[in-house]
Amino acid sequence: MSPKPRTLRQSLTARAKDRARKGAHAAVHGAWEWIQRQGEITPRTPGRRRFGYLGEGACIGFPVGSIYGEPWISIGDHTLVGTHVTISAGFVPGLDLGPDLVVRIGGSCSIGRGTHIVGHQSIVIGDDVFTGPNVYITDQNHTYGDLHTPIGRQWPENNPVEIGDGCWIGTGAIILPGTRLGRNVAVAGGAVVRGTFPDHAVIGGVPAKVLRSHDKENGWQPPLRGTPLMSLDELAALSVDGLAGLQILQDKLREEAG
């Protein structure tokens, strides 16, 4: 049997419910966008006063993760910190960590959503460093030498971390105490990194090792595949053009995949 046709009253009721749902949807999302804008921490909001330094044009997205030890945290000019990012100095809020900064993030960086930067002695992140989501960076680990004490209760060890200018750290990578990355190092997603790595290298794996590197005589080894879609100058020009520039880049990538 075919379903009975709707009565006029049923049709009007269904339309009213649909309009109400669309209105509620728009109101909820509009309110959430407003809350996110108001919750951001920028140099023009009261939250800036807690930080050792929060640079011009910097922004910490809302909702934030756990942020404490702000007087020992410095975030450079025009650095963008995604939502749900944890940046901490010290074990808990309220500790006196001495005269020196503990976590220093340079200028024009982009810290991906859900990333954790947990400092106790010294984490230095250079300028123009980008991370994917859910990266973990720490300068402290627990020890395990005492056979009779739970590892979580043993005295931790600190070892400073340095991440050079221009590095890219892929999604889910873990940067362990004692790591020192040179300039423009690409870290593969999911890598577990400890040790010292040179400028202009690609590293990945568990534990991470050098997968590709650059030297002045031979260039990239192993060689890069293909040629870039555009020069660095052209790419920089597109980035200044905002959304229009990104659309041009997207079109070029589509043509390349072709």
C-alpha positions in Angstrom: 0.0 0.0 0.0 1.3 3.5 -0.8 1.7 5.8 2.2 -1.1 8.2 2.9 -0.6 11.7 1.7 0.2 14.3 4.3 -2.5 16.6 5.5 -2.0 20.4 5.2 -1.6 20.5 8.9 1.1 17.9 8.9 3.0 19.6 6.1 2.9 23.0 7.9 4.1 21.3 11.1 7.0 19.6 9.3 8.0 22.9 7.6 7.9 24.7 11.0 10.0 22.0 12.6 12.5 22.2 9.7 12.8 26.0 10.0 13.2 25.8 13.8 16.0 23.2 13.4 17.8 25.3 10.8 17.4 28.4 13.1 18.7 26.5 16.1 21.6 25.1 14.0 22.6 28.6 12.8 22.3 30.0 16.4 24.4 27.2 18.0 27.2 27.5 15.4 27.1 31.3 15.4 27.3 31.4 19.2 30.2 28.9 19.2 32.1 31.0 16.7 31.5 34.0 18.9 32.7 32.1 22.0 35.8 31.0 20.2 36.7 34.6 19.1 36.1 35.9 22.6 38.1 33.1 24.2 41.2 33.6 22.1 44.3 34.9 24.0 46.0 37.7 22.1 48.1 40.7 23.0 44.9 42.7 23.3 43.2 40.4 25.9 43.8 40.3 29.6 45.3 36.8 29.4 48.4 38.3 27.8 49.6 39.7 31.1 50.4 36.3 32.5 52.9 35.4 29.9 56.6 36.2 29.9 56.0 37.5 26.4 53.1 37.3 24.0 54.1 38.9 20.7 52.3 41.3 18.5 49.8 39.4 16.2 50.2 36.2 18.3 47.0 34.2 19.0 46.2 31.2 21.2 43.0 29.5 20.0 40.0 28.7 22.2 39.3 26.3 23.8 42.8 26.1 25.1 44.5 23.0 26.6 46.3 23.2 29.9 48.4 26.4 30.0 50.3 27.2 33.1 53.7 28.6 34.2 52.9 31.5 31.9 55.6 33.9 33.3 58.2 31.4 32.0 56.6 31.0 28.6 57.4 33.3 25.6 55.5 33.2 22.3 56.8 35.3 19.4 55.2 37.8 17.1 52.6 36.5 14.7 52.7 32.9 16.1 49.4 31.1 15.9 48.6 28.4 18.5 45.7 26.0 17.6 42.9 25.0 19.8 43.3 22.4 22.6 47.1 23.0 22.8 48.9 22.5 26.1 51.9 24.7 26.9 53.2 24.3 30.4 56.3 25.3 32.3 56.9 23.3 35.5 55.0 20.4 37.1 52.0 22.4 38.3 50.8 26.0 38.4 52.2 28.3 41.1 55.8 27.1 41.2 58.7 29.5 41.1 60.9 28.4 38.2 63.6 31.0 38.6 64.7 33.9 36.5 65.0 32.3 33.1 62.3 31.5 30.5 61.6 27.7 30.2 59.5 27.5 27.0 60.4 29.9 24.1 58.5 29.7 20.9 59.7 32.0 18.1 57.9 34.2 15.7 55.6 33.3 12.8 55.2 29.7 14.0 52.1 27.6 13.7 51.4 25.1 16.5 48.9 22.5 15.5 45.7 21.5 17.3 46.1 19.3 20.3 49.9 19.7 20.5 51.6 19.4 23.9 54.7 21.4 24.7 55.8 20.5 28.2 58.9 22.3 29.6 60.8 22.0 32.8 64.3 23.3 32.0 64.5 24.6 28.5 62.5 24.2 25.3 63.6 26.6 22.5 61.5 26.6 19.3 62.9 28.8 16.5 61.1 31.1 14.1 58.8 29.8 11.3 58.3 26.4 12.9 55.2 24.5 11.9 53.7 21.5 13.6 50.9 19.2 12.6 48.2 18.2 15.1 48.9 16.2 18.3 52.7 16.7 18.4 54.4 16.1 21.8 57.5 18.0 22.8 59.1 17.7 26.2 62.5 18.2 27.9 61.8 15.7 30.8 61.5 12.0 31.2 61.2 9.8 34.3 64.1 7.5 35.1 63.8 3.7 35.7 67.1 2.7 37.4 65.6 2.0 40.8 64.1 -1.5 40.6 62.1 -1.1 43.8 60.3 2.2 43.0 57.5 2.6 40.5 58.8 4.5 37.5 56.3 7.3 37.9 57.7 8.0 41.3 61.4 8.0 40.4 63.2 11.3 40.1 62.9 12.7 36.5 65.8 13.9 34.3 65.8 17.0 32.2 67.6 17.6 28.9 67.1 20.8 26.9 65.3 20.7 23.5 66.2 22.9 20.6 64.2 23.1 17.4 65.8 25.2 14.6 64.2 27.8 12.4 62.0 26.7 9.6 61.4 23.1 10.9 58.2 21.2 10.0 57.1 18.6 12.6 54.5 16.1 11.3 51.3 14.9 12.9 51.8 12.8 16.0 55.6 13.2 16.2 57.2 12.9 19.6 60.2 15.1 20.4 62.1 13.7 23.4 64.5 15.3 25.9 67.9 16.1 24.5 66.7 16.6 20.9 68.4 19.2 18.8 67.1 19.8 15.3 69.0 22.0 12.9 67.4 24.5 10.5 64.7 23.5 8.1 64.4 19.9 9.3 61.3 17.9 8.2 60.1 15.4 10.8 57.8 12.7 9.5 54.4 12.1 11.2 54.6 9.6 14.0 58.4 9.8 14.4 59.9 9.4 17.8 62.9 11.8 17.9 65.9 12.0 20.1 69.4 13.2 19.4 71.1 15.8 17.2 70.1 16.2 13.5 71.7 18.5 10.9 70.3 21.4 8.9 68.2 20.6 5.8 67.3 17.0 6.6 64.3 14.7 6.5 64.0 12.4 9.5 61.5 9.7 10.4 60.9 6.4 12.1 61.0 4.9 15.6 63.6 5.8 16.6 64.0 8.6 14.1 66.9 8.6 11.7 68.0 10.7 8.7 66.0 9.7 5.6 67.3 12.4 3.2 69.8 15.2 3.6 71.4 18.0 1.6 75.0 18.8 1.0 76.5 21.7 -1.0 78.2 19.5 -3.6 75.6 16.9 -4.4 72.4 18.5 -3.4 69.6 16.3 -1.9 70.6 12.7 -1.3 68.6 10.6 -2.2 67.6 13.1 -5.0 64.2 14.7 -4.8 61.5 13.4 -7.1 60.4 15.7 -10.0 60.7 19.5 -10.0 58.7 21.9 -7.8 55.5 23.4 -9.1 56.8 26.9 -8.5 59.8 28.7 -7.1 60.1 29.7 -3.4 59.6 33.3 -4.4 56.4 32.5 -6.3 55.1 30.4 -3.3 55.9 33.3 -0.9 54.0 35.7 -3.2 51.0 33.4 -3.2 51.0 33.2 0.6 50.6 37.0 0.7 47.5 36.8 -1.5 45.6 34.9 1.2 42.6 32.7 0.0 43.1 33.7 -3.7 46.7 32.6 -3.6 45.8 29.3 -1.9 43.2 28.7 -4.7 45.9 29.1 -7.3 48.2 26.7 -5.5 45.3 24.2 -5.2 44.6 24.5 -8.9 48.3 23.8 -9.7 48.3 20.8 -7.5 45.2 19.4 -9.2 46.9 19.9 -12.6 50.0 18.1 -11.4 47.9 15.2 -10.2 46.2 15.4 -13.5 
